[in-house]
Amino acid sequence: MIKATTFHPSRIGCPSLPGTMKGIVGSMPGVKDVAVRYEERSLDVTFDDAEISEEEIVKKKQMIYIFLF
């Protein structure tokens, strides 16, 4: 089933980070669309939960922070 969720990353302050997050999360199998709203500090993800879970997306998002900070 296709689902959509919005994440509110705590560390989205760097202007280059939204593009990095969009590219990495968007390349995950099962992710259909990613929209980063810098001003709102949000990451909208549409995904197929038969292919990927919300928890897997959260883990990837957390790994981006560890790698970049």
Secondary structure, DSSP 8 states (H G I E B T S, - for coil): -EEEEEE--S---STTHHHHHHHHHHTSTTEEEEEEETTTTEEEEEEETTT--HHHHHHHHHHHHHHH-
